[in-house]
């Protein structure tokens, strides 16, 4: 098992991919996409250091409570922590869950020599959304994609392009935490 630098986890959301999903945001990104909706996740600094095995146990418990369809990795840049996320993705696949990964890098850049663990992660991934966010090319048709230059790669036959234009019932979620803090997730605001 590997250590991960985790910014945030939501155990069950419908706003971060098809169906009800367990979502992991990693801390740290080397890209600086203009208009990034997660600027607080760019800095490479300790957030919450967690072993991949601990997240797998949490995922198993949540999967027993909820009818999860899958898990989504975003950030930050997930491929900077590909080894640990691969551990989780493989466990998710064994649980029958789909795996969705967002990356600012293009698929052709995701090579093992550049991102250790990237091939294991991609081998356990159903959907890869790649490419830098470009705030001059805002996407208004496809689901979950921020800008028109980004691509959705179907790495397995679990999903078809129909999901890109399927009408969504949830695009944003708001959570009220104890002590009154409010947070949102989903499409950029």
Kinemage of the C-alpha trace (Angstrom):
@kinemage 1
@onewidth
@group {chain A} dominant
@subgroup {mainchain}
@vectorlist {calphas} color= white
{ca unk a 1} P 0.000 0.000 0.000
{ca unk a 2} L 1.067 3.574 -0.679
{ca unk a 3} L 0.708 6.922 1.063
{ca unk a 4} L -1.574 9.520 -0.508
{ca unk a 5} L -1.915 13.251 0.089
{ca unk a 6} L -5.686 13.708 0.190
{ca unk a 7} L -7.421 17.077 0.117
{ca unk a 8} L -10.990 15.851 0.490
{ca unk a 9} L -13.245 12.804 0.245
{ca unk a 10} L -16.997 12.676 -0.265
{ca unk a 11} L -18.387 9.221 0.384
{ca unk a 12} L -21.526 9.530 -1.750
{ca unk a 13} L -22.272 12.147 -4.405
{ca unk a 14} L -24.144 12.237 -7.703
{ca unk a 15} L -22.332 15.320 -9.031
{ca unk a 16} L -18.924 13.867 -9.933
{ca unk a 17} L -19.624 11.276 -12.620
{ca unk a 18} L -22.276 8.757 -13.596
{ca unk a 19} L -24.369 7.430 -10.716
{ca unk a 20} L -23.664 7.593 -7.001
{ca unk a 21} L -19.903 7.881 -6.470
{ca unk a 22} L -17.223 7.834 -3.777
{ca unk a 23} L -14.963 10.777 -4.667
{ca unk a 24} L -11.338 11.472 -3.770
{ca unk a 25} L -9.667 14.850 -4.375
{ca unk a 26} L -5.877 14.696 -4.164
{ca unk a 27} L -3.708 17.622 -3.066
{ca unk a 28} L -1.107 18.995 -5.466
{ca unk a 29} L -0.862 19.833 -9.157
{ca unk a 30} L 1.955 21.077 -11.369
{ca unk a 31} L -0.444 22.555 -13.938
{ca unk a 32} L -1.796 26.065 -13.565
{ca unk a 33} L -4.893 26.063 -15.754
{ca unk a 34} L -6.351 29.566 -15.959
{ca unk a 35} L -9.703 29.528 -14.206
{ca unk a 36} L -9.073 26.272 -12.321
{ca unk a 37} L -12.028 25.577 -10.032
{ca unk a 38} L -9.806 23.884 -7.422
{ca unk a 39} L -7.019 26.445 -6.952
{ca unk a 40} L -6.746 25.508 -3.266
{ca unk a 41} L -5.656 22.012 -4.365
{ca unk a 42} L -2.768 23.135 -6.603
{ca unk a 43} L -0.084 23.694 -3.979
{ca unk a 44} L 2.007 20.628 -3.265
{ca unk a 45} L 1.832 20.629 0.520
{ca unk a 46} L 0.677 18.136 3.118
{ca unk a 47} L -3.104 18.034 3.425
{ca unk a 48} L -4.197 14.710 4.914
{ca unk a 49} L -1.668 11.900 4.543
{ca unk a 50} L -3.516 8.584 4.323
{ca unk a 51} L -2.530 5.060 3.326
{ca unk a 52} L -4.323 3.718 0.268
{ca unk a 53} L -5.367 0.692 2.343
{ca unk a 54} L -7.236 2.952 4.774
{ca unk a 55} L -9.179 4.515 1.914
{ca unk a 56} L -9.934 1.051 0.523
{ca unk a 57} L -11.399 0.001 3.895
{ca unk a 58} L -13.461 3.183 3.995
{ca unk a 59} L -14.658 2.530 0.427
{ca unk a 60} L -15.685 -1.028 1.341
{ca unk a 61} L -17.698 0.239 4.322
{ca unk a 62} L -19.396 2.940 2.272
{ca unk a 63} L -20.184 0.454 -0.518
{ca unk a 64} L -22.061 -1.642 2.057
{ca unk a 65} L -24.115 1.401 3.120
{ca unk a 66} L -24.879 2.902 -0.287
{ca unk a 67} L -25.596 1.566 -3.741
{ca unk a 68} L -22.430 3.062 -5.225
{ca unk a 69} L -21.844 2.941 -8.963
{ca unk a 70} L -18.226 3.958 -8.781
{ca unk a 71} L -15.329 6.027 -7.580
{ca unk a 72} L -13.932 9.264 -9.046
{ca unk a 73} L -10.426 10.703 -8.647
{ca unk a 74} L -9.814 14.401 -9.172
{ca unk a 75} L -7.727 17.110 -7.659
{ca unk a 76} L -5.176 18.512 -7.837
{ca unk a 77} L -3.634 16.094 -10.276
{ca unk a 78} L -4.401 12.413 -9.631
{ca unk a 79} L -1.583 11.126 -11.839
{ca unk a 80} L 0.986 12.652 -9.467
{ca unk a 81} L -0.221 10.028 -6.976
{ca unk a 82} L -0.944 7.237 -9.440
{ca unk a 83} L 0.576 4.392 -7.387
{ca unk a 84} L -1.705 4.882 -4.399
{ca unk a 85} L -4.757 5.613 -6.521
{ca unk a 86} L -4.059 2.447 -8.530
{ca unk a 87} L -4.320 0.455 -5.280
{ca unk a 88} L -7.752 1.979 -4.673
{ca unk a 89} L -8.910 1.665 -8.297
{ca unk a 90} L -8.045 -2.038 -8.378
{ca unk a 91} L -9.937 -2.588 -5.112
{ca unk a 92} L -12.913 -0.635 -6.492
{ca unk a 93} L -12.969 -2.817 -9.613
{ca unk a 94} L -12.983 -5.948 -7.394
{ca unk a 95} L -16.026 -4.477 -5.618
{ca unk a 96} L -17.762 -4.115 -9.003
{ca unk a 97} L -17.422 -0.315 -9.009
{ca unk a 98} L -16.501 1.808 -11.996
{ca unk a 99} L -13.448 4.082 -11.903
{ca unk a 100} L -13.327 7.605 -13.333
{ca unk a 101} L -10.142 9.707 -13.401
{ca unk a 102} L -9.708 13.383 -14.269
{ca unk a 103} L -6.257 14.526 -15.433
{ca unk a 104} L -4.903 17.791 -16.769
{ca unk a 105} L -2.435 15.760 -18.808
{ca unk a 106} L -3.365 14.234 -22.144
{ca unk a 107} L -3.639 10.458 -22.342
{ca unk a 108} L -0.520 10.168 -24.523
{ca unk a 109} L 1.494 11.865 -21.732
{ca unk a 110} L 0.428 9.337 -19.100
{ca unk a 111} L 3.407 7.029 -19.399
{ca unk a 112} L 5.013 5.010 -16.624
{ca unk a 113} L 8.385 6.745 -16.990
{ca unk a 114} L 6.716 10.064 -16.177
{ca unk a 115} L 4.024 8.959 -13.713
{ca unk a 116} L 4.941 5.874 -11.679
{ca unk a 117} L 1.864 3.684 -11.323
{ca unk a 118} L 0.063 5.303 -14.256
{ca unk a 119} L -0.318 2.063 -16.214
{ca unk a 120} L -1.813 0.230 -13.232
{ca unk a 121} L -4.194 3.129 -12.661
{ca unk a 122} L -5.241 3.323 -16.311
{ca unk a 123} L -5.675 -0.463 -16.470
{ca unk a 124} L -8.208 -0.172 -13.627
{ca unk a 125} L -9.964 2.902 -15.091
{ca unk a 126} L -13.207 2.919 -17.052
{ca unk a 127} L -13.392 6.641 -17.875
{ca unk a 128} L -10.487 9.044 -18.291
{ca unk a 129} L -11.165 12.754 -18.749
{ca unk a 130} L -7.944 14.353 -19.973
{ca unk a 131} L -6.571 17.718 -20.966
{ca unk a 132} L -6.038 21.060 -19.327
{ca unk a 133} L -9.056 23.146 -18.439
{ca unk a 134} L -9.313 26.134 -20.806
{ca unk a 135} L -11.606 28.865 -19.510
{ca unk a 136} L -11.925 30.329 -23.030
{ca unk a 137} L -13.594 27.108 -24.273
{ca unk a 138} L -16.299 26.400 -21.665
{ca unk a 139} L -18.164 23.135 -22.335
{ca unk a 140} L -21.952 23.492 -22.412
{ca unk a 141} L -23.026 20.143 -23.889
{ca unk a 142} L -21.051 17.247 -22.408
{ca unk a 143} L -21.409 16.190 -18.785
{ca unk a 144} L -18.513 16.476 -16.308
{ca unk a 145} L -16.132 18.105 -18.793
{ca unk a 146} L -15.047 21.678 -18.050
{ca unk a 147} L -13.881 22.814 -21.493
{ca unk a 148} L -14.421 21.701 -25.068
{ca unk a 149} L -10.748 20.790 -25.583
{ca unk a 150} L -10.947 18.046 -22.948
{ca unk a 151} L -11.578 14.456 -24.012
{ca unk a 152} L -13.473 11.552 -22.484
{ca unk a 153} L -11.698 8.249 -23.096
{ca unk a 154} L -13.667 5.022 -22.683
{ca unk a 155} L -10.961 2.620 -21.512
{ca unk a 156} L -13.452 -0.229 -21.035
{ca unk a 157} L -16.879 -0.922 -22.502
{ca unk a 158} L -18.648 -0.241 -19.194
{ca unk a 159} L -19.973 3.096 -20.493
{ca unk a 160} L -20.822 4.521 -23.898
{ca unk a 161} L -20.708 8.110 -25.191
{ca unk a 162} L -24.439 8.359 -24.397
{ca unk a 163} L -23.480 9.340 -20.827
{ca unk a 164} L -21.898 12.558 -22.104
{ca unk a 165} L -25.255 14.049 -23.089
{ca unk a 166} L -27.586 12.212 -20.701
{ca unk a 167} L -29.777 14.614 -18.757
{ca unk a 168} L -28.454 14.870 -15.225
{ca unk a 169} L -30.669 15.225 -12.181
{ca unk a 170} L -27.765 16.524 -10.052
{ca unk a 171} L -25.005 18.823 -11.283
{ca unk a 172} L -24.123 20.511 -7.980
{ca unk a 173} L -24.489 19.548 -4.360
{ca unk a 174} L -24.372 21.741 -1.282
{ca unk a 175} L -23.438 20.349 2.119
{ca unk a 176} L -24.023 22.034 5.455
{ca unk a 177} L -21.473 20.797 7.960
{ca unk a 178} L -21.573 20.900 11.724
{ca unk a 179} L -20.631 24.376 12.970
{ca unk a 180} L -22.362 25.942 9.922
{ca unk a 181} L -19.689 25.598 7.212
{ca unk a 182} L -21.162 25.201 3.705
{ca unk a 183} L -19.337 23.452 0.866
{ca unk a 184} L -20.280 22.657 -2.694
{ca unk a 185} L -19.167 20.198 -5.305
{ca unk a 186} L -20.058 19.453 -8.903
{ca unk a 187} L -19.883 21.673 -11.961
{ca unk a 188} L -17.645 24.732 -11.422
{ca unk a 189} L -19.518 27.713 -10.076
